Amino acid sequence: MSEERARTGAEWLLRAYEEYTRAFGEITRRAPARFSERDWRGTRADALERLELYRHSLDPTIRDLKSLFGEGVSDVALWTAMKVLFARLAADRQDLELAETFFNSASRRIFHTVGVDSRAEFVSSEAPSLPLEAAAAFLVSFDGSAGTRAILERALSAVPFAAGWEDLACDAALGAVKLDAALTQAWGAPLFDTLEMLRPVFFRSKGAYLIGRVHRGDRTRPLVVALLNRDGRVTVDAVLADEDEASIVFSFTRSYFHVECPRPAALVAFLKALMPRKPVGELYNALGFNKHGKTELYRDLLRHLASSDDRFVEAPGARGMVMLVFTLPSYDVVFKVIRDSFAPPKTASRRDVLDKYRFVFRHTRAGRLADVQEFEHLSFPVARFDPALLGALLKSAAETVEVRGAEVVLHHLYTERRLTPLDLYLKDAPPDKARAAIVDFGEAIRDLAKANIFPGDLLTKNFGLTRHGRVVFYDYDEIAFLTDVNFRELPACADEDAGGSEPSFYVGENDVFPEEFLTFMGLRGAAREGFLERHSDLLGVRFWLDTQRRERAAEIVDVFPYARERRLRPDGVSDLNQARKPAALAPGPFPGTTR
């Protein structure tokens, strides 16, 4: 192994990474124009292109390395030297952590590494260094003494859009009412010292978001300003000043933002300060750096294993017919392994399941699908597995799981954030809580339909609740495009044959009868009443056929990451006169000023 060969390999990998970042940035920079031009189909296409970019960049890089080095490509000594030289070449990069993950991706593809190999990978056992002070370069600060309305108007006017603002002054007035109310609820008065706003704009689907924070003494509140472009001009749709609401905007159930991010660690540091309970890996995911988000998740898991002693156990909830699901009680993640075979009535193959999970990765998640990370060749100590779980894994997933000495090797698995299974929640929830959960269950079904998704199995065991109480779908083996489903009314003869085991009428492979949903859901008491009260239209074909029609007409329907009451104009129409009345604003501390 010569140093020249190692340098050639390191330089080749760095050039490939730089080409990837160039293409990533090019796609991301289309977002402002897409938003201003209301090019929502282009926005969708960009999102898909960027999701596929990493693989499309890495695959030819692996082929090139194999061509360059031949059989020597799997020489560990070569990669050890390449790692040293790559670190030297990339040392001054502002996105060094992402470059190292790209190197690791290539290394793991070459060696099919089980666990971690520090000789050929960048490894860190320390929590990531997040340079919060570096985020100052991305911030614009506004003095709070000017008053909330004036400050918001200045902050909004500092953001240029080619489409222009519809009525910036009105939006600032309406937004000030919302912000003052939020600060009064949190701090007892609508007062703050400074407002800091990030310069980069966060684009996703049909929305754009301005992110910042307000300071009062040593206290801080996040600020999220949600923007829409309905008719060719930009308007403020919502103003959020709560950590939980900001967290939902950045939820693991939503697609990734398109935002210019020259120094990712600094931007993540700022977002982490706003949402301290949000895992670092999820914040990288939210910015579109899902490969590095996966790296951060894995490193965080290893650190947690080193500082804990509980065992992996089967996850709470109904056992899946396709997946074996387990968790570490002290860690907020579930691990899903595909079974070797599926019992009837499941007819899917392993390939089908892999395709379903890839479908979820590529598709708009609409705030109702849990993000998934796919891992290969992980290794954990046997002692960390509950014996019953390990026995089940070796019996039902022997093609994927094996024991090597003192280690359990999992050759393929998925991870998701751990949720409370909806069926378990409903068993013990008081009536008011059960009703609220089932109403959001119906909203989840609607949101998925708006994103052209039909879950397949509308059983409560396939849905879970986040810590914010939002219902999310997480069992993907029956998921399908809504437009591929044939929604039918039950024929009259169905009532006559209700006692039979087989229907006397023809049922096609993709036929679905909404009238049967309530029976399969198995809802009881307050949950059943709540569903019928709010979502009875889901039990007929009209809703489904209307939603299909809109999708086939290429209409992209709004799905908002905040409650209706947070919108400045819940009905889509503003009362401009009301917004412009000074009396609508809370009085400030000095005569003639408002905040």
C-alpha positions as CSV (number, residue, x, y, z in Angstrom):
1,M,0.0,0.0,0.0
2,S,1.5,3.3,-1.1
3,E,0.8,6.8,0.2
4,E,0.1,7.9,-3.4
5,R,-2.7,5.3,-3.7
6,A,-4.2,6.4,-0.4
7,R,-4.1,10.0,-1.4
8,T,-5.7,9.2,-4.7
9,G,-8.5,7.4,-2.9
10,A,-9.0,10.2,-0.3
11,E,-9.0,12.9,-3.0
12,W,-11.5,10.9,-5.1
13,L,-13.9,10.5,-2.2
14,L,-13.6,14.2,-1.2
15,R,-14.3,15.2,-4.8
16,A,-17.4,12.9,-4.9
17,Y,-18.6,14.4,-1.6
18,E,-18.1,17.9,-3.0
19,E,-20.0,17.1,-6.1
20,Y,-22.8,15.7,-3.9
21,T,-22.9,18.9,-1.8
22,R,-22.9,21.0,-5.0
23,A,-25.9,19.1,-6.3
24,F,-27.6,19.2,-2.9
25,G,-27.2,22.9,-2.7
26,E,-28.4,23.5,-6.3
27,I,-31.7,21.6,-5.6
28,T,-32.1,23.4,-2.2
29,R,-31.7,26.8,-3.8
30,R,-34.6,26.2,-6.1
31,A,-37.0,26.4,-3.2
32,P,-37.5,30.2,-3.0
33,A,-38.4,30.4,-6.7
34,R,-40.7,27.4,-6.4
35,F,-42.5,29.0,-3.5
36,S,-42.8,32.4,-5.1
37,E,-44.0,30.9,-8.4
38,R,-46.3,28.4,-6.6
39,D,-44.7,25.6,-8.5
40,W,-45.8,22.8,-6.1
41,R,-45.3,20.0,-8.5
42,G,-41.7,21.2,-9.0
43,T,-41.4,21.4,-5.2
44,R,-42.4,17.7,-5.0
45,A,-40.0,16.7,-7.7
46,D,-37.1,18.6,-6.0
47,A,-37.8,16.8,-2.7
48,L,-37.7,13.4,-4.4
49,E,-34.6,14.3,-6.4
50,R,-32.8,15.4,-3.3
51,L,-33.8,12.3,-1.3
52,E,-32.3,10.1,-4.0
53,L,-29.2,12.2,-4.4
54,Y,-27.0,10.5,-1.8
55,R,-27.4,7.0,-3.3
56,H,-27.0,8.4,-6.8
57,S,-23.7,10.0,-5.7
58,L,-22.4,7.2,-3.6
59,D,-23.1,4.3,-6.1
60,P,-20.8,5.6,-8.9
61,T,-18.2,6.5,-6.3
62,I,-18.0,2.9,-5.1
63,R,-17.7,1.7,-8.7
64,D,-15.0,4.2,-9.3
65,L,-13.0,3.1,-6.2
66,K,-13.3,-0.6,-7.2
67,S,-12.1,0.3,-10.7
68,L,-9.2,2.4,-9.3
69,F,-7.9,-0.2,-6.8
70,G,-9.2,-3.5,-8.1
71,E,-9.0,-6.3,-5.5
72,G,-7.0,-3.9,-3.3
73,V,-10.1,-1.8,-2.6
74,S,-10.8,-4.0,0.4
75,D,-7.3,-3.5,1.9
76,V,-7.9,-2.2,5.5
77,A,-4.5,-0.6,5.6
78,L,-5.3,1.4,2.4
79,W,-8.5,2.7,4.0
80,T,-6.8,3.5,7.3
81,A,-4.3,5.7,5.3
82,M,-7.2,7.2,3.3
83,K,-9.0,8.1,6.4
84,V,-6.0,10.0,7.8
85,L,-5.5,11.9,4.5
86,F,-9.2,12.6,4.1
87,A,-9.3,14.1,7.5
88,R,-6.4,16.3,6.6
89,L,-7.9,17.4,3.3
90,A,-11.4,18.1,4.8
91,A,-10.2,19.7,8.1
92,D,-11.2,23.2,7.2
93,R,-14.7,22.4,5.9
94,Q,-17.7,23.9,7.7
95,D,-19.6,20.7,7.1
96,L,-16.8,18.3,8.3
97,E,-19.2,16.1,10.1
98,L,-21.2,15.4,6.9
99,A,-18.0,14.8,4.9
100,E,-16.9,12.2,7.5
101,T,-20.3,10.4,7.3
102,F,-19.9,10.3,3.5
103,F,-16.5,8.6,3.9
104,N,-18.0,6.1,6.4
105,S,-20.8,5.3,3.9
106,A,-18.3,4.4,1.3
107,S,-16.2,2.4,3.8
108,R,-19.1,0.4,5.1
109,R,-20.3,-0.4,1.5
110,I,-16.8,-1.8,0.7
111,F,-16.4,-3.9,3.9
112,H,-20.0,-4.6,4.9
113,T,-18.7,-3.7,8.4
114,V,-20.4,-5.4,11.3
115,G,-20.6,-2.9,14.2
116,V,-17.9,-0.2,13.9
117,D,-14.3,-0.5,12.6
118,S,-12.3,2.5,13.8
119,R,-9.5,1.7,11.3
120,A,-11.6,2.5,8.3
121,E,-14.4,4.8,9.8
122,F,-14.6,8.0,11.6
123,V,-15.8,7.1,15.1
124,S,-16.9,9.3,18.0
125,S,-18.0,8.3,21.4
126,E,-18.5,11.9,22.5
127,A,-21.7,13.9,22.1
128,P,-21.4,16.2,19.0
129,S,-19.9,19.6,19.4
130,L,-22.5,22.1,18.4
131,P,-21.0,25.6,18.1
132,L,-24.0,27.7,19.1
133,E,-21.9,30.9,19.0
134,A,-21.3,30.3,15.3
135,A,-25.0,30.6,14.6
136,A,-24.7,34.4,15.2
137,A,-23.6,34.7,11.6
138,F,-27.0,33.5,10.5
139,L,-29.0,35.8,12.8
140,V,-30.6,39.2,12.5
141,S,-31.4,40.9,15.8
142,F,-34.2,43.4,16.5
143,D,-34.6,45.6,19.6
144,G,-37.7,44.8,21.5
145,S,-38.4,48.4,22.6
146,A,-40.0,49.2,19.2
147,G,-43.1,47.1,20.0
148,T,-44.2,43.8,18.8
149,R,-46.1,45.0,15.7
150,A,-43.3,47.2,14.5
151,I,-40.6,44.5,15.2
152,L,-42.5,41.9,13.3
153,E,-43.0,44.2,10.4
154,R,-39.3,44.9,10.3
155,A,-38.5,41.2,10.6
156,L,-40.8,40.2,7.8
157,S,-39.7,43.0,5.5
158,A,-36.1,41.8,5.9
159,V,-37.0,38.6,4.1
160,P,-37.2,39.2,0.3
161,F,-39.6,37.1,-1.8
162,A,-39.8,37.4,-5.6
163,A,-43.6,37.2,-5.2
164,G,-43.7,40.0,-2.7
165,W,-45.9,40.4,0.4
166,E,-49.7,40.6,0.1
167,D,-50.2,42.9,3.1
168,L,-47.1,43.0,5.3
169,A,-48.5,45.6,7.7
170,C,-51.7,43.6,8.3
171,D,-49.8,40.4,8.8
172,A,-47.5,42.1,11.3
173,A,-50.6,43.4,13.2
174,L,-52.3,40.0,13.2
175,G,-49.1,38.2,14.1
176,A,-48.4,40.7,17.0
177,V,-51.7,39.7,18.6
178,K,-50.8,36.0,18.5
179,L,-47.3,36.6,19.8
180,D,-48.4,38.9,22.6
181,A,-51.0,36.4,23.7
182,A,-48.4,33.6,23.7
183,L,-45.9,35.7,25.7
184,T,-48.5,36.8,28.1
185,Q,-49.5,33.2,28.8
186,A,-45.8,32.2,29.2
187,W,-44.4,35.2,31.0
188,G,-47.4,37.1,32.3
189,A,-46.8,40.1,30.0
190,P,-46.2,40.6,26.3
191,L,-42.7,42.1,26.8
192,F,-39.4,41.0,25.4
193,D,-35.9,42.6,25.1
194,T,-34.8,41.3,21.7
195,L,-36.0,39.3,18.7
196,E,-33.5,37.2,16.8
197,M,-34.4,35.7,13.5
198,L,-32.4,33.2,11.3
199,R,-31.6,34.6,7.9
200,P,-32.2,31.3,6.1
201,V,-35.8,30.5,5.2
202,F,-37.1,27.0,5.7
203,F,-39.1,25.7,2.8
204,R,-41.2,22.5,2.8
205,S,-44.1,21.5,0.5
206,K,-46.4,24.5,0.1
207,G,-45.1,26.4,3.1
208,A,-42.1,28.5,4.2
209,Y,-41.0,29.2,7.7
210,L,-39.1,31.9,9.5
211,I,-37.4,30.7,12.6
212,G,-36.1,32.7,15.6
213,R,-36.4,33.4,19.3
214,V,-37.5,36.1,21.7
215,H,-35.4,37.0,24.8
216,R,-36.6,38.5,28.1
217,G,-33.8,38.6,30.6
218,D,-32.4,35.1,30.8
219,R,-35.6,33.5,29.4
220,T,-36.1,32.5,25.8
221,R,-39.1,31.5,23.7
222,P,-38.9,30.0,20.2
223,L,-40.6,31.9,17.4
224,V,-41.9,30.2,14.2
225,V,-43.6,32.3,11.5
226,A,-45.4,30.1,9.0
227,L,-45.8,31.6,5.5
228,L,-48.1,30.7,2.6
229,N,-48.4,31.8,-1.0
230,R,-52.0,31.1,-2.0
231,D,-52.6,33.6,-4.8
232,G,-49.2,34.8,-5.9
233,R,-48.3,36.9,-2.9
234,V,-46.9,35.9,0.4
235,T,-48.9,36.0,3.6
236,V,-48.3,35.0,7.3
237,D,-50.4,32.0,8.2
238,A,-49.4,31.4,11.8
239,V,-47.2,32.7,14.6
240,L,-46.0,30.1,17.1
241,A,-44.1,30.8,20.3
242,D,-44.0,27.5,22.1
243,E,-41.4,24.8,22.3
244,D,-43.9,22.0,21.7
245,E,-45.4,23.8,18.7
246,A,-42.0,24.4,17.2
247,S,-41.1,20.8,17.8
248,I,-44.2,19.6,15.9
249,V,-43.1,21.8,12.9
250,F,-39.8,20.0,13.0
251,S,-41.4,16.7,13.8
252,F,-39.9,13.3,12.7
253,T,-43.3,12.7,11.1
254,R,-42.7,15.4,8.5
255,S,-40.7,15.7,5.3
256,Y,-37.3,17.4,5.3
257,F,-36.9,21.1,4.9
258,H,-35.1,22.8,2.0
259,V,-32.9,25.5,3.6
260,E,-29.5,26.8,2.7
261,C,-27.1,25.7,5.4
262,P,-23.4,26.3,4.9
263,R,-22.5,25.3,8.5
264,P,-25.0,22.6,9.5
265,A,-23.6,22.1,13.1
266,A,-24.2,25.8,13.9
267,L,-27.7,25.7,12.6
268,V,-28.5,22.5,14.5
269,A,-27.0,24.1,17.6
270,F,-29.5,27.0,17.3
271,L,-32.4,24.7,16.7
272,K,-31.4,22.5,19.6
273,A,-31.4,25.6,21.9
274,L,-35.0,26.3,20.8
275,M,-36.1,22.6,21.2
276,P,-33.8,21.0,23.8
277,R,-35.7,17.7,23.9
278,K,-35.4,17.2,20.2
279,P,-32.6,14.6,19.4
280,V,-29.6,16.0,17.4
281,G,-30.0,13.3,14.8
282,E,-33.6,14.4,14.2
283,L,-32.6,18.0,13.6
284,Y,-30.0,16.9,11.0
285,N,-32.8,14.9,9.4
286,A,-35.1,17.9,9.4
287,L,-32.5,19.9,7.4
288,G,-32.2,17.1,4.8
289,F,-29.0,15.5,6.1
290,N,-30.7,12.2,7.0
291,K,-27.5,10.1,6.5
292,H,-25.7,12.1,9.1
293,G,-28.9,12.1,11.2
294,K,-28.6,8.3,11.1
295,T,-24.9,8.6,12.2
296,E,-25.9,10.7,15.2
297,L,-28.7,8.3,16.2
298,Y,-26.3,5.3,16.1
299,R,-23.6,7.1,18.1
300,D,-26.2,8.3,20.6
301,L,-27.5,4.8,21.0
302,L,-23.9,3.5,21.7
303,R,-23.4,6.2,24.3
304,H,-26.6,5.3,25.9
305,L,-25.8,1.6,26.0
306,A,-22.5,2.4,27.6
307,S,-24.2,4.3,30.4
308,S,-27.2,2.0,31.0
309,D,-27.8,-1.6,31.9
310,D,-31.3,-2.5,30.9
311,R,-32.1,-5.1,28.2
312,F,-33.7,-5.0,24.8
313,V,-37.2,-6.4,25.2
314,E,-40.2,-6.9,23.0
315,A,-42.0,-3.6,22.4
316,P,-45.4,-3.1,24.0
317,G,-48.4,-3.6,21.7
318,A,-49.9,-6.3,19.5
319,R,-47.3,-8.6,17.8
320,G,-46.8,-7.8,14.2
321,M,-47.2,-10.5,11.6
322,V,-44.5,-9.0,9.4
323,M,-42.1,-7.4,11.9
324,L,-40.5,-8.3,15.2
325,V,-40.4,-5.1,17.1
326,F,-38.3,-4.5,20.2
327,T,-37.0,-1.6,22.3
328,L,-34.7,-0.6,25.1
329,P,-37.0,0.6,27.9
330,S,-34.7,3.5,28.7
331,Y,-34.3,4.7,25.1
332,D,-37.0,6.3,23.0
333,V,-36.6,4.2,19.9
334,V,-38.0,1.0,18.6
335,F,-36.2,-1.5,16.4
336,K,-38.0,-3.5,13.7
337,V,-36.7,-6.7,12.1
338,I,-38.5,-8.4,9.2
339,R,-39.6,-11.9,9.9
340,D,-38.3,-14.7,7.7
341,S,-41.9,-15.7,6.7
342,F,-45.4,-14.2,7.2
343,A,-48.4,-16.2,8.4
344,P,-51.7,-16.0,6.5
345,P,-53.5,-13.8,5.6
346,K,-50.3,-11.9,4.8
347,T,-49.1,-12.6,1.2
348,A,-46.3,-10.1,0.9
349,S,-42.7,-11.0,0.3
350,R,-39.6,-9.6,2.0
351,R,-39.0,-7.5,-1.1
352,D,-42.5,-6.1,-0.9
353,V,-41.9,-5.0,2.7
354,L,-38.6,-3.3,1.7
355,D,-40.4,-1.5,-1.1
356,K,-43.1,-0.3,1.3
357,Y,-40.5,1.3,3.6
358,R,-38.7,2.8,0.7
359,F,-42.1,4.2,-0.4
360,V,-42.4,5.9,3.0
361,F,-38.9,7.4,2.7
362,R,-39.7,8.9,-0.7
363,H,-43.2,10.2,-0.1
364,T,-44.6,13.2,1.7
365,R,-45.2,12.2,5.3
366,A,-47.8,14.9,6.0
367,G,-47.0,14.8,9.7
368,R,-48.6,11.4,10.1
369,L,-45.9,8.9,9.1
370,A,-43.0,8.1,11.4
371,D,-39.6,8.7,9.8
372,V,-37.6,5.5,9.5
373,Q,-33.8,4.9,9.5
374,E,-32.5,1.7,7.9
375,F,-29.4,0.0,9.3
376,E,-27.3,-2.9,8.3
377,H,-24.9,-5.1,10.2
378,L,-25.3,-3.7,13.7
379,S,-23.9,-5.6,16.7
380,F,-24.8,-5.5,20.3
381,P,-23.8,-7.6,23.4
382,V,-25.8,-10.8,23.9
383,A,-26.1,-9.8,27.6
384,R,-28.2,-6.7,26.6
385,F,-31.0,-8.9,25.1
386,D,-33.9,-10.4,27.1
387,P,-33.6,-14.2,26.6
388,A,-37.2,-14.4,25.4
389,L,-36.6,-11.7,22.8
390,L,-33.4,-13.2,21.6
391,G,-35.1,-16.6,21.2
392,A,-37.9,-15.0,19.2
393,L,-35.4,-13.2,16.9
394,L,-33.4,-16.3,16.3
395,K,-36.5,-18.4,15.6
396,S,-38.5,-16.0,13.4
397,A,-35.7,-13.9,11.9
398,A,-32.8,-16.3,11.5
399,E,-32.0,-14.9,8.0
400,T,-31.4,-11.5,9.6
401,V,-30.2,-12.2,13.1
402,E,-27.3,-14.3,14.4
403,V,-25.2,-14.7,17.5
404,R,-21.4,-14.5,17.0
405,G,-19.7,-15.2,20.3
406,A,-20.8,-12.6,22.8
407,E,-22.5,-10.4,20.2
408,V,-25.9,-10.4,18.5
409,V,-25.5,-9.3,14.9
410,L,-28.5,-7.8,13.2
411,H,-27.9,-7.7,9.5
412,H,-30.9,-5.5,8.7
413,L,-33.3,-3.5,10.7
414,Y,-35.3,-0.3,10.8
415,T,-35.5,2.2,13.7
416,E,-38.4,4.5,14.5
417,R,-39.2,6.9,17.4
418,R,-41.1,5.0,20.0
419,L,-44.8,5.9,20.2
420,T,-47.6,4.8,22.6
421,P,-49.7,2.2,20.6
422,L,-53.2,3.7,20.1
423,D,-55.0,0.5,21.0
424,L,-53.2,0.3,24.4
425,Y,-53.8,4.0,25.1
426,L,-57.5,3.6,24.4
427,K,-57.8,0.7,26.9
428,D,-56.9,2.8,29.9
429,A,-57.7,6.4,28.8
430,P,-60.6,8.2,30.5
431,P,-63.5,9.1,28.1
432,D,-62.4,12.6,27.3
433,K,-58.8,11.5,26.5
434,A,-60.1,8.6,24.4
435,R,-62.4,10.9,22.5
436,A,-59.6,13.4,21.8
437,A,-57.2,10.6,20.6
438,I,-59.8,9.0,18.3
439,V,-60.7,12.4,16.8
440,D,-57.0,12.9,16.0
441,F,-56.9,9.4,14.7
442,G,-59.6,10.4,12.1
443,E,-57.6,13.6,11.3
444,A,-54.5,11.4,10.7
445,I,-56.5,9.3,8.2
446,R,-57.6,12.4,6.5
447,D,-54.1,13.9,6.4
448,L,-52.7,10.7,4.9
449,A,-55.4,10.7,2.3
450,K,-54.6,14.3,1.3
451,A,-51.0,13.1,0.7
452,N,-52.3,10.2,-1.5
453,I,-51.7,7.6,1.1
454,F,-54.0,4.8,2.2
455,P,-52.7,2.9,5.3
456,G,-54.3,-0.4,4.3
457,D,-55.1,-1.6,7.8
458,L,-57.1,1.0,9.7
459,L,-56.6,-0.8,13.0
460,T,-55.7,1.2,16.0
461,K,-52.8,-1.1,16.8
462,N,-51.1,0.3,13.7
463,F,-51.2,3.8,15.0
464,G,-49.4,5.5,17.9
465,L,-49.4,8.7,19.9
466,T,-46.4,11.1,20.1
467,R,-45.6,12.9,23.3
468,H,-47.6,15.8,22.0
469,G,-50.7,13.6,21.6
470,R,-50.6,13.5,17.8
471,V,-51.7,10.2,16.2
472,V,-49.1,8.8,13.8
473,F,-49.2,5.7,11.5
474,Y,-46.2,3.4,11.8
475,D,-47.0,-0.1,10.3
476,Y,-46.2,0.1,6.6
477,D,-46.6,-3.4,5.2
478,E,-50.0,-2.6,3.7
479,I,-49.5,1.0,2.8
480,A,-50.5,2.1,-0.7
481,F,-51.2,5.1,-2.9
482,L,-54.7,6.2,-2.3
483,T,-55.2,6.5,-6.1
484,D,-54.5,2.7,-6.4
485,V,-57.4,1.8,-4.2
486,N,-60.9,1.0,-5.5
487,F,-63.4,2.3,-3.0
488,R,-66.7,0.6,-3.3
489,E,-70.1,0.6,-1.6
490,L,-71.2,-2.7,-0.2
491,P,-73.8,-4.4,-2.5
492,A,-77.3,-4.9,-1.2
493,C,-76.6,-8.7,-1.0
494,A,-73.9,-8.1,1.6
495,D,-76.5,-7.7,4.3
496,E,-78.1,-11.1,3.4
497,D,-74.7,-12.8,3.5
498,A,-73.5,-11.2,6.8
499,G,-73.4,-14.6,8.5
500,G,-71.3,-16.3,5.8
501,S,-67.5,-16.6,5.9
502,E,-67.1,-15.5,2.2
503,P,-69.0,-12.7,0.3
504,S,-71.2,-13.8,-2.6
505,F,-70.1,-10.8,-4.7
506,Y,-66.8,-10.2,-6.5
507,V,-64.1,-8.5,-4.5
508,G,-61.1,-7.3,-6.4
509,E,-57.5,-7.2,-5.0
510,N,-57.6,-3.4,-4.5
511,D,-61.3,-3.2,-3.5
512,V,-62.0,-1.5,-0.2
513,F,-65.4,-1.0,1.5
514,P,-65.4,2.1,3.8
515,E,-68.7,0.9,5.4
516,E,-66.7,-1.9,7.0
517,F,-64.0,0.4,8.6
518,L,-65.8,0.9,11.9
519,T,-66.3,-2.8,12.4
520,F,-62.6,-3.5,11.9
521,M,-61.5,-0.6,14.1
522,G,-63.3,-2.2,17.1
523,L,-63.9,1.1,18.8
524,R,-65.9,1.2,22.0
525,G,-67.6,3.8,24.2
526,A,-66.4,7.4,24.0
527,A,-63.9,6.6,21.2
528,R,-66.6,5.1,19.0
529,E,-68.9,8.1,19.8
530,G,-66.2,10.6,19.0
531,F,-65.3,9.0,15.7
532,L,-68.9,8.9,14.6
533,E,-69.4,12.5,15.7
534,R,-66.5,13.9,13.8
535,H,-65.5,11.4,11.1
536,S,-68.6,9.5,10.0
537,D,-67.9,10.7,6.4
538,L,-64.9,8.4,6.4
539,L,-67.3,5.5,6.5
540,G,-68.7,6.2,3.0
541,V,-67.1,6.4,-0.4
542,R,-67.7,10.0,-1.2
543,F,-64.8,11.4,0.9
544,W,-62.4,8.9,-0.6
545,L,-63.5,9.4,-4.2
546,D,-63.4,13.2,-3.8
547,T,-59.9,13.0,-2.4
548,Q,-58.8,10.7,-5.3
549,R,-60.3,13.1,-7.8
550,R,-58.3,16.0,-6.3
551,E,-55.1,14.0,-6.3
552,R,-55.6,12.9,-10.0
553,A,-56.1,16.5,-10.8
554,A,-52.6,17.2,-9.4
555,E,-54.0,19.3,-6.6
556,I,-51.7,19.4,-3.6
557,V,-53.8,19.9,-0.5
558,D,-52.6,21.8,2.5
559,V,-51.7,19.9,5.6
560,F,-50.6,22.3,8.4
561,P,-48.2,21.4,11.2
562,Y,-50.1,23.5,13.7
563,A,-53.6,23.8,15.1
564,R,-56.3,25.7,13.3
565,E,-56.6,28.2,16.1
566,R,-53.0,29.2,15.6
567,R,-53.7,30.4,12.1
568,L,-54.1,34.2,11.7
569,R,-57.0,33.6,9.3
570,P,-58.6,30.2,10.1
571,D,-61.2,30.6,7.4
572,G,-58.6,31.9,4.9
573,V,-60.0,35.5,5.0
574,S,-58.6,38.3,7.1
575,D,-60.5,41.2,8.7
576,L,-58.1,43.9,7.6
577,N,-59.9,46.6,9.5
578,Q,-59.8,44.6,12.7
579,A,-56.1,43.9,12.3
580,R,-55.3,47.6,11.8
581,K,-57.1,48.8,14.9
582,P,-54.5,49.8,17.6
583,A,-57.0,48.7,20.3
584,A,-56.5,45.1,19.2
585,L,-53.0,45.3,20.5
586,A,-51.9,45.1,24.1
587,P,-50.7,48.4,25.5
588,G,-47.0,48.9,25.9
589,P,-45.1,50.2,29.0
590,F,-44.8,53.7,27.6
591,P,-47.5,56.1,26.3
592,G,-48.1,55.9,22.6
593,T,-46.3,52.5,22.1
594,T,-47.5,49.0,21.7
595,R,-45.9,45.6,21.9
